[in-house]
Amino acid sequence: MILKFFEPMAGDCTINFTLLNLKRAFTKLGISIENSLLAQVLAKYDSNFDNELTYSDITDMFKPKNAAL
C-alpha cells in the first residue's frame, strides 16, 4: 500500500513532493488530510525551503535525532 504513495501521478513529471502531489498521494491512499497539515510537514522537513520535499528530506524524517542510535 505504501508503494502507491510513491507512484508517479498521471501527467506529473516532478521528482520532488510539492503540497499538491502530497495531497494527491494521500488521497490515492484513501487518507483525507487538510492542506494546513501538509504545509506543516513541508515547513518542518523542507531542508532548502523551496516548498518541495526531496528524497533526502523524506529519508531524514526517519533518521534518529540522537546520533548514538
PDB file with one MODEL, atoms N, CA, C and O in Angstrom:
MODEL        1
ATOM      1  N   MET A   1       0.811  -1.187   0.000  1.00  0.00           N
ATOM      2  CA  MET A   1       0.000   0.000   0.000  1.00  0.00           C
ATOM      3  C   MET A   1       0.857   1.255   0.000  1.00  0.00           C
ATOM      4  O   MET A   1       0.533   2.221  -0.692  1.00  0.00           O
ATOM      5  N   ILE A   2       1.939   1.260   0.758  1.00  0.00           N
ATOM      6  CA  ILE A   2       2.777   2.459   0.837  1.00  0.00           C
ATOM      7  C   ILE A   2       3.445   2.756  -0.496  1.00  0.00           C
ATOM      8  O   ILE A   2       3.776   3.909  -0.774  1.00  0.00           O
ATOM      9  N   LEU A   3       3.648   1.742  -1.321  1.00  0.00           N
ATOM     10  CA  LEU A   3       4.258   1.981  -2.627  1.00  0.00           C
ATOM     11  C   LEU A   3       3.382   2.866  -3.500  1.00  0.00           C
ATOM     12  O   LEU A   3       3.893   3.588  -4.356  1.00  0.00           O
ATOM     13  N   LYS A   4       2.057   2.821  -3.293  1.00  0.00           N
ATOM     14  CA  LYS A   4       1.155   3.692  -4.047  1.00  0.00           C
ATOM     15  C   LYS A   4       1.486   5.157  -3.791  1.00  0.00           C
ATOM     16  O   LYS A   4       1.313   6.002  -4.669  1.00  0.00           O
ATOM     17  N   PHE A   5       1.956   5.448  -2.600  1.00  0.00           N
ATOM     18  CA  PHE A   5       2.290   6.820  -2.227  1.00  0.00           C
ATOM     19  C   PHE A   5       3.363   7.390  -3.147  1.00  0.00           C
ATOM     20  O   PHE A   5       3.357   8.582  -3.456  1.00  0.00           O
ATOM     21  N   PHE A   6       4.282   6.536  -3.582  1.00  0.00           N
ATOM     22  CA  PHE A   6       5.418   6.990  -4.370  1.00  0.00           C
ATOM     23  C   PHE A   6       5.259   6.781  -5.865  1.00  0.00           C
ATOM     24  O   PHE A   6       6.158   7.128  -6.631  1.00  0.00           O
ATOM     25  N   GLU A   7       4.131   6.220  -6.303  1.00  0.00           N
ATOM     26  CA  GLU A   7       3.891   6.066  -7.736  1.00  0.00           C
ATOM     27  C   GLU A   7       3.682   7.444  -8.350  1.00  0.00           C
ATOM     28  O   GLU A   7       3.004   8.288  -7.763  1.00  0.00           O
ATOM     29  N   PRO A   8       4.259   7.678  -9.529  1.00  0.00           N
ATOM     30  CA  PRO A   8       4.061   8.983 -10.161  1.00  0.00           C
ATOM     31  C   PRO A   8       2.593   9.226 -10.492  1.00  0.00           C
ATOM     32  O   PRO A   8       1.862   8.304 -10.853  1.00  0.00           O
ATOM     33  N   MET A   9       2.181  10.469 -10.363  1.00  0.00           N
ATOM     34  CA  MET A   9       0.828  10.846 -10.719  1.00  0.00           C
ATOM     35  C   MET A   9       0.764  11.054 -12.233  1.00  0.00           C
ATOM     36  O   MET A   9       1.741  11.496 -12.838  1.00  0.00           O
ATOM     37  N   ALA A  10      -0.351  10.746 -12.834  1.00  0.00           N
ATOM     38  CA  ALA A  10      -0.517  10.940 -14.274  1.00  0.00           C
ATOM     39  C   ALA A  10      -0.271  12.399 -14.630  1.00  0.00           C
ATOM     40  O   ALA A  10      -0.871  13.297 -14.040  1.00  0.00           O
ATOM     41  N   GLY A  11       0.596  12.629 -15.580  1.00  0.00           N
ATOM     42  CA  GLY A  11       0.886  13.983 -16.032  1.00  0.00           C
ATOM     43  C   GLY A  11       1.811  14.765 -15.125  1.00  0.00           C
ATOM     44  O   GLY A  11       2.082  15.936 -15.393  1.00  0.00           O
ATOM     45  N   ASP A  12       2.302  14.159 -14.068  1.00  0.00           N
ATOM     46  CA  ASP A  12       3.183  14.855 -13.129  1.00  0.00           C
ATOM     47  C   ASP A  12       4.605  14.353 -13.326  1.00  0.00           C
ATOM     48  O   ASP A  12       4.910  13.194 -13.045  1.00  0.00           O
ATOM     49  N   CYS A  13       5.464  15.229 -13.807  1.00  0.00           N
ATOM     50  CA  CYS A  13       6.851  14.831 -14.095  1.00  0.00           C
ATOM     51  C   CYS A  13       7.834  15.340 -13.055  1.00  0.00           C
ATOM     52  O   CYS A  13       9.045  15.256 -13.255  1.00  0.00           O
ATOM     53  N   THR A  14       7.327  15.869 -11.943  1.00  0.00           N
ATOM     54  CA  THR A  14       8.225  16.363 -10.909  1.00  0.00           C
ATOM     55  C   THR A  14       8.843  15.201 -10.146  1.00  0.00           C
ATOM     56  O   THR A  14       8.257  14.125 -10.024  1.00  0.00           O
ATOM     57  N   ILE A  15      10.015  15.444  -9.649  1.00  0.00           N
ATOM     58  CA  ILE A  15      10.719  14.421  -8.880  1.00  0.00           C
ATOM     59  C   ILE A  15      10.393  14.571  -7.400  1.00  0.00           C
ATOM     60  O   ILE A  15      10.289  13.576  -6.683  1.00  0.00           O
ATOM     61  N   ASN A  16      10.233  15.795  -6.941  1.00  0.00           N
ATOM     62  CA  ASN A  16      10.014  16.080  -5.532  1.00  0.00           C
ATOM     63  C   ASN A  16       8.536  16.161  -5.208  1.00  0.00           C
ATOM     64  O   ASN A  16       7.694  16.277  -6.099  1.00  0.00           O
ATOM     65  N   PHE A  17       8.233  16.098  -3.923  1.00  0.00           N
ATOM     66  CA  PHE A  17       6.854  16.227  -3.456  1.00  0.00           C
ATOM     67  C   PHE A  17       6.545  17.684  -3.156  1.00  0.00           C
ATOM     68  O   PHE A  17       7.219  18.313  -2.341  1.00  0.00           O
ATOM     69  N   THR A  18       5.524  18.218  -3.815  1.00  0.00           N
ATOM     70  CA  THR A  18       5.001  19.540  -3.509  1.00  0.00           C
ATOM     71  C   THR A  18       3.743  19.346  -2.669  1.00  0.00           C
ATOM     72  O   THR A  18       3.309  18.216  -2.446  1.00  0.00           O
ATOM     73  N   LEU A  19       3.166  20.436  -2.210  1.00  0.00           N
ATOM     74  CA  LEU A  19       1.918  20.345  -1.453  1.00  0.00           C
ATOM     75  C   LEU A  19       0.851  19.622  -2.270  1.00  0.00           C
ATOM     76  O   LEU A  19       0.129  18.774  -1.747  1.00  0.00           O
ATOM     77  N   LEU A  20       0.755  19.962  -3.552  1.00  0.00           N
ATOM     78  CA  LEU A  20      -0.269  19.369  -4.404  1.00  0.00           C
ATOM     79  C   LEU A  20      -0.066  17.874  -4.589  1.00  0.00           C
ATOM     80  O   LEU A  20      -1.021  17.107  -4.462  1.00  0.00           O
ATOM     81  N   ASN A  21       1.161  17.437  -4.889  1.00  0.00           N
ATOM     82  CA  ASN A  21       1.303  15.999  -5.092  1.00  0.00           C
ATOM     83  C   ASN A  21       1.372  15.215  -3.792  1.00  0.00           C
ATOM     84  O   ASN A  21       1.152  14.004  -3.802  1.00  0.00           O
ATOM     85  N   LEU A  22       1.670  15.865  -2.675  1.00  0.00           N
ATOM     86  CA  LEU A  22       1.497  15.195  -1.377  1.00  0.00           C
ATOM     87  C   LEU A  22       0.013  14.941  -1.125  1.00  0.00           C
ATOM     88  O   LEU A  22      -0.377  13.859  -0.684  1.00  0.00           O
ATOM     89  N   LYS A  23      -0.800  15.944  -1.408  1.00  0.00           N
ATOM     90  CA  LYS A  23      -2.254  15.822  -1.235  1.00  0.00           C
ATOM     91  C   LYS A  23      -2.793  14.692  -2.112  1.00  0.00           C
ATOM     92  O   LYS A  23      -3.593  13.873  -1.659  1.00  0.00           O
ATOM     93  N   ARG A  24      -2.351  14.654  -3.364  1.00  0.00           N
ATOM     94  CA  ARG A  24      -2.786  13.595  -4.284  1.00  0.00           C
ATOM     95  C   ARG A  24      -2.375  12.213  -3.785  1.00  0.00           C
ATOM     96  O   ARG A  24      -3.148  11.258  -3.868  1.00  0.00           O
ATOM     97  N   ALA A  25      -1.149  12.116  -3.264  1.00  0.00           N
ATOM     98  CA  ALA A  25      -0.659  10.821  -2.790  1.00  0.00           C
ATOM     99  C   ALA A  25      -1.481  10.321  -1.605  1.00  0.00           C
ATOM    100  O   ALA A  25      -1.848   9.147  -1.557  1.00  0.00           O
ATOM    101  N   PHE A  26      -1.771  11.198  -0.653  1.00  0.00           N
ATOM    102  CA  PHE A  26      -2.592  10.797   0.493  1.00  0.00           C
ATOM    103  C   PHE A  26      -4.002  10.428   0.045  1.00  0.00           C
ATOM    104  O   PHE A  26      -4.575   9.454   0.534  1.00  0.00           O
ATOM    105  N   THR A  27      -4.557  11.195  -0.876  1.00  0.00           N
ATOM    106  CA  THR A  27      -5.895  10.895  -1.392  1.00  0.00           C
ATOM    107  C   THR A  27      -5.908   9.537  -2.083  1.00  0.00           C
ATOM    108  O   THR A  27      -6.865   8.775  -1.945  1.00  0.00           O
ATOM    109  N   LYS A  28      -4.862   9.241  -2.815  1.00  0.00           N
ATOM    110  CA  LYS A  28      -4.745   7.950  -3.507  1.00  0.00           C
ATOM    111  C   LYS A  28      -4.747   6.789  -2.512  1.00  0.00           C
ATOM    112  O   LYS A  28      -5.206   5.693  -2.832  1.00  0.00           O
ATOM    113  N   LEU A  29      -4.234   7.032  -1.315  1.00  0.00           N
ATOM    114  CA  LEU A  29      -4.223   6.010  -0.266  1.00  0.00           C
ATOM    115  C   LEU A  29      -5.519   5.983   0.533  1.00  0.00           C
ATOM    116  O   LEU A  29      -5.685   5.165   1.438  1.00  0.00           O
ATOM    117  N   GLY A  30      -6.443   6.891   0.189  1.00  0.00           N
ATOM    118  CA  GLY A  30      -7.718   6.938   0.900  1.00  0.00           C
ATOM    119  C   GLY A  30      -7.639   7.713   2.203  1.00  0.00           C
ATOM    120  O   GLY A  30      -8.488   7.550   3.080  1.00  0.00           O
ATOM    121  N   ILE A  31      -6.617   8.560   2.331  1.00  0.00           N
ATOM    122  CA  ILE A  31      -6.419   9.340   3.549  1.00  0.00           C
ATOM    123  C   ILE A  31      -6.792  10.785   3.265  1.00  0.00           C
ATOM    124  O   ILE A  31      -6.231  11.425   2.376  1.00  0.00           O
ATOM    125  N   SER A  32      -7.740  11.283   4.030  1.00  0.00           N
ATOM    126  CA  SER A  32      -8.142  12.684   3.914  1.00  0.00           C
ATOM    127  C   SER A  32      -7.280  13.511   4.859  1.00  0.00           C
ATOM    128  O   SER A  32      -7.231  13.242   6.060  1.00  0.00           O
ATOM    129  N   ILE A  33      -6.606  14.509   4.319  1.00  0.00           N
ATOM    130  CA  ILE A  33      -5.720  15.334   5.127  1.00  0.00           C
ATOM    131  C   ILE A  33      -5.856  16.783   4.675  1.00  0.00           C
ATOM    132  O   ILE A  33      -5.954  17.068   3.482  1.00  0.00           O
ATOM    133  N   GLU A  34      -5.861  17.683   5.635  1.00  0.00           N
ATOM    134  CA  GLU A  34      -6.019  19.092   5.321  1.00  0.00           C
ATOM    135  C   GLU A  34      -4.706  19.689   4.809  1.00  0.00           C
ATOM    136  O   GLU A  34      -3.616  19.284   5.213  1.00  0.00           O
ATOM    137  N   ASN A  35      -4.845  20.651   3.919  1.00  0.00           N
ATOM    138  CA  ASN A  35      -3.667  21.317   3.367  1.00  0.00           C
ATOM    139  C   ASN A  35      -2.810  21.954   4.452  1.00  0.00           C
ATOM    140  O   ASN A  35      -1.587  22.012   4.324  1.00  0.00           O
ATOM    141  N   SER A  36      -3.443  22.431   5.519  1.00  0.00           N
ATOM    142  CA  SER A  36      -2.673  23.073   6.596  1.00  0.00           C
ATOM    143  C   SER A  36      -1.721  22.078   7.260  1.00  0.00           C
ATOM    144  O   SER A  36      -0.614  22.450   7.651  1.00  0.00           O
ATOM    145  N   LEU A  37      -2.136  20.827   7.390  1.00  0.00           N
ATOM    146  CA  LEU A  37      -1.254  19.803   7.969  1.00  0.00           C
ATOM    147  C   LEU A  37      -0.109  19.472   7.020  1.00  0.00           C
ATOM    148  O   LEU A  37       1.029  19.285   7.449  1.00  0.00           O
ATOM    149  N   LEU A  38      -0.415  19.401   5.739  1.00  0.00           N
ATOM    150  CA  LEU A  38       0.642  19.144   4.763  1.00  0.00           C
ATOM    151  C   LEU A  38       1.634  20.306   4.724  1.00  0.00           C
ATOM    152  O   LEU A  38       2.837  20.100   4.568  1.00  0.00           O
ATOM    153  N   ALA A  39       1.127  21.512   4.866  1.00  0.00           N
ATOM    154  CA  ALA A  39       2.001  22.685   4.899  1.00  0.00           C
ATOM    155  C   ALA A  39       2.936  22.622   6.109  1.00  0.00           C
ATOM    156  O   ALA A  39       4.090  23.041   6.025  1.00  0.00           O
ATOM    157  N   GLN A  40       2.444  22.105   7.222  1.00  0.00           N
ATOM    158  CA  GLN A  40       3.284  21.942   8.414  1.00  0.00           C
ATOM    159  C   GLN A  40       4.391  20.928   8.166  1.00  0.00           C
ATOM    160  O   GLN A  40       5.526  21.125   8.600  1.00  0.00           O
ATOM    161  N   VAL A  41       4.066  19.848   7.470  1.00  0.00           N
ATOM    162  CA  VAL A  41       5.080  18.841   7.128  1.00  0.00           C
ATOM    163  C   VAL A  41       6.150  19.468   6.240  1.00  0.00           C
ATOM    164  O   VAL A  41       7.345  19.275   6.462  1.00  0.00           O
ATOM    165  N   LEU A  42       5.709  20.222   5.232  1.00  0.00           N
ATOM    166  CA  LEU A  42       6.677  20.898   4.358  1.00  0.00           C
ATOM    167  C   LEU A  42       7.550  21.860   5.157  1.00  0.00           C
ATOM    168  O   LEU A  42       8.768  21.882   4.983  1.00  0.00           O
ATOM    169  N   ALA A  43       6.941  22.647   6.024  1.00  0.00           N
ATOM    170  CA  ALA A  43       7.693  23.625   6.809  1.00  0.00           C
ATOM    171  C   ALA A  43       8.729  22.944   7.710  1.00  0.00           C
ATOM    172  O   ALA A  43       9.827  23.466   7.907  1.00  0.00           O
ATOM    173  N   LYS A  44       8.379  21.800   8.243  1.00  0.00           N
ATOM    174  CA  LYS A  44       9.273  21.116   9.181  1.00  0.00           C
ATOM    175  C   LYS A  44      10.416  20.381   8.478  1.00  0.00           C
ATOM    176  O   LYS A  44      11.544  20.384   8.970  1.00  0.00           O
ATOM    177  N   TYR A  45      10.137  19.752   7.332  1.00  0.00           N
ATOM    178  CA  TYR A  45      11.123  18.860   6.724  1.00  0.00           C
ATOM    179  C   TYR A  45      11.764  19.365   5.435  1.00  0.00           C
ATOM    180  O   TYR A  45      12.701  18.737   4.941  1.00  0.00           O
ATOM    181  N   ASP A  46      11.297  20.463   4.882  1.00  0.00           N
ATOM    182  CA  ASP A  46      11.867  21.010   3.657  1.00  0.00           C
ATOM    183  C   ASP A  46      13.198  21.687   3.980  1.00  0.00           C
ATOM    184  O   ASP A  46      13.218  22.808   4.487  1.00  0.00           O
ATOM    185  N   SER A  47      14.288  21.019   3.693  1.00  0.00           N
ATOM    186  CA  SER A  47      15.607  21.477   4.129  1.00  0.00           C
ATOM    187  C   SER A  47      16.096  22.738   3.424  1.00  0.00           C
ATOM    188  O   SER A  47      16.883  23.489   3.999  1.00  0.00           O
ATOM    189  N   ASN A  48      15.652  22.988   2.200  1.00  0.00           N
ATOM    190  CA  ASN A  48      16.131  24.176   1.496  1.00  0.00           C
ATOM    191  C   ASN A  48      15.022  25.213   1.274  1.00  0.00           C
ATOM    192  O   ASN A  48      15.208  26.179   0.534  1.00  0.00           O
ATOM    193  N   PHE A  49      13.878  25.007   1.915  1.00  0.00           N
ATOM    194  CA  PHE A  49      12.769  25.974   1.934  1.00  0.00           C
ATOM    195  C   PHE A  49      12.248  26.341   0.540  1.00  0.00           C
ATOM    196  O   PHE A  49      11.895  27.491   0.280  1.00  0.00           O
ATOM    197  N   ASP A  50      12.206  25.331  -0.362  1.00  0.00           N
ATOM    198  CA  ASP A  50      11.677  25.569  -1.706  1.00  0.00           C
ATOM    199  C   ASP A  50      10.249  25.047  -1.859  1.00  0.00           C
ATOM    200  O   ASP A  50       9.723  24.986  -2.970  1.00  0.00           O
ATOM    201  N   ASN A  51       9.625  24.673  -0.743  1.00  0.00           N
ATOM    202  CA  ASN A  51       8.253  24.125  -0.724  1.00  0.00           C
ATOM    203  C   ASN A  51       8.138  22.807  -1.472  1.00  0.00           C
ATOM    204  O   ASN A  51       7.092  22.492  -2.040  1.00  0.00           O
ATOM    205  N   GLU A  52       9.222  22.041  -1.465  1.00  0.00           N
ATOM    206  CA  GLU A  52       9.229  20.696  -2.031  1.00  0.00           C
ATOM    207  C   GLU A  52      10.029  19.785  -1.110  1.00  0.00           C
ATOM    208  O   GLU A  52      11.026  20.196  -0.516  1.00  0.00           O
ATOM    209  N   LEU A  53       9.579  18.551  -1.004  1.00  0.00           N
ATOM    210  CA  LEU A  53      10.333  17.549  -0.253  1.00  0.00           C
ATOM    211  C   LEU A  53      11.123  16.703  -1.234  1.00  0.00           C
ATOM    212  O   LEU A  53      10.558  16.105  -2.150  1.00  0.00           O
ATOM    213  N   THR A  54      12.420  16.657  -1.038  1.00  0.00           N
ATOM    214  CA  THR A  54      13.288  15.815  -1.858  1.00  0.00           C
ATOM    215  C   THR A  54      13.363  14.425  -1.227  1.00  0.00           C
ATOM    216  O   THR A  54      12.844  14.192  -0.135  1.00  0.00           O
ATOM    217  N   TYR A  55      14.010  13.523  -1.927  1.00  0.00           N
ATOM    218  CA  TYR A  55      14.238  12.183  -1.383  1.00  0.00           C
ATOM    219  C   TYR A  55      14.969  12.291  -0.045  1.00  0.00           C
ATOM    220  O   TYR A  55      14.612  11.612   0.918  1.00  0.00           O
ATOM    221  N   SER A  56      15.978  13.133   0.010  1.00  0.00           N
ATOM    222  CA  SER A  56      16.747  13.301   1.255  1.00  0.00           C
ATOM    223  C   SER A  56      15.886  13.845   2.383  1.00  0.00           C
ATOM    224  O   SER A  56      16.001  13.406   3.528  1.00  0.00           O
ATOM    225  N   ASP A  57      15.021  14.806   2.057  1.00  0.00           N
ATOM    226  CA  ASP A  57      14.115  15.344   3.079  1.00  0.00           C
ATOM    227  C   ASP A  57      13.251  14.228   3.661  1.00  0.00           C
ATOM    228  O   ASP A  57      13.049  14.157   4.873  1.00  0.00           O
ATOM    229  N   ILE A  58      12.750  13.370   2.801  1.00  0.00           N
ATOM    230  CA  ILE A  58      11.858  12.291   3.240  1.00  0.00           C
ATOM    231  C   ILE A  58      12.616  11.272   4.081  1.00  0.00           C
ATOM    232  O   ILE A  58      12.121  10.838   5.121  1.00  0.00           O
ATOM    233  N   THR A  59      13.810  10.887   3.644  1.00  0.00           N
ATOM    234  CA  THR A  59      14.565   9.906   4.435  1.00  0.00           C
ATOM    235  C   THR A  59      15.010  10.494   5.766  1.00  0.00           C
ATOM    236  O   THR A  59      15.118   9.772   6.757  1.00  0.00           O
ATOM    237  N   ASP A  60      15.272  11.805   5.799  1.00  0.00           N
ATOM    238  CA  ASP A  60      15.658  12.454   7.060  1.00  0.00           C
ATOM    239  C   ASP A  60      14.547  12.390   8.100  1.00  0.00           C
ATOM    240  O   ASP A  60      14.816  12.429   9.301  1.00  0.00           O
ATOM    241  N   MET A  61      13.308  12.292   7.649  1.00  0.00           N
ATOM    242  CA  MET A  61      12.175  12.177   8.582  1.00  0.00           C
ATOM    243  C   MET A  61      12.310  10.943   9.468  1.00  0.00           C
ATOM    244  O   MET A  61      11.841  10.931  10.606  1.00  0.00           O
ATOM    245  N   PHE A  62      12.949   9.915   8.940  1.00  0.00           N
ATOM    246  CA  PHE A  62      13.004   8.635   9.631  1.00  0.00           C
ATOM    247  C   PHE A  62      14.347   8.386  10.330  1.00  0.00           C
ATOM    248  O   PHE A  62      14.532   7.347  10.964  1.00  0.00           O
ATOM    249  N   LYS A  63      15.266   9.319  10.218  1.00  0.00           N
ATOM    250  CA  LYS A  63      16.554   9.170  10.898  1.00  0.00           C
ATOM    251  C   LYS A  63      16.395   9.515  12.363  1.00  0.00           C
ATOM    252  O   LYS A  63      15.673  10.451  12.707  1.00  0.00           O
ATOM    253  N   PRO A  64      17.065   8.767  13.234  1.00  0.00           N
ATOM    254  CA  PRO A  64      17.009   9.095  14.664  1.00  0.00           C
ATOM    255  C   PRO A  64      17.603  10.480  14.919  1.00  0.00           C
ATOM    256  O   PRO A  64      18.581  10.872  14.283  1.00  0.00           O
ATOM    257  N   LYS A  65      17.016  11.197  15.831  1.00  0.00           N
ATOM    258  CA  LYS A  65      17.533  12.522  16.207  1.00  0.00           C
ATOM    259  C   LYS A  65      18.817  12.386  17.024  1.00  0.00           C
ATOM    260  O   LYS A  65      19.673  13.271  17.006  1.00  0.00           O
ATOM    261  N   ASN A  66      18.939  11.284  17.728  1.00  0.00           N
ATOM    262  CA  ASN A  66      20.116  11.010  18.536  1.00  0.00           C
ATOM    263  C   ASN A  66      21.112  10.217  17.692  1.00  0.00           C
ATOM    264  O   ASN A  66      20.829   9.077  17.325  1.00  0.00           O
ATOM    265  N   ALA A  67      22.258  10.788  17.380  1.00  0.00           N
ATOM    266  CA  ALA A  67      23.245  10.145  16.523  1.00  0.00           C
ATOM    267  C   ALA A  67      23.766   8.838  17.122  1.00  0.00           C
ATOM    268  O   ALA A  67      24.270   7.989  16.387  1.00  0.00           O
ATOM    269  N   ALA A  68      23.657   8.664  18.421  1.00  0.00           N
ATOM    270  CA  ALA A  68      24.138   7.439  19.065  1.00  0.00           C
ATOM    271  C   ALA A  68      23.262   6.239  18.729  1.00  0.00           C
ATOM    272  O   ALA A  68      23.681   5.094  18.894  1.00  0.00           O
ATOM    273  N   LEU A  69      22.062   6.499  18.265  1.00  0.00           N
ATOM    274  CA  LEU A  69      21.177   5.389  17.924  1.00  0.00           C
ATOM    275  C   LEU A  69      21.585   4.885  16.596  1.00  0.00           C
ATOM    276  O   LEU A  69      20.985   3.940  16.083  1.00  0.00           O
TER     277      LEU A  69
ENDMDL
END
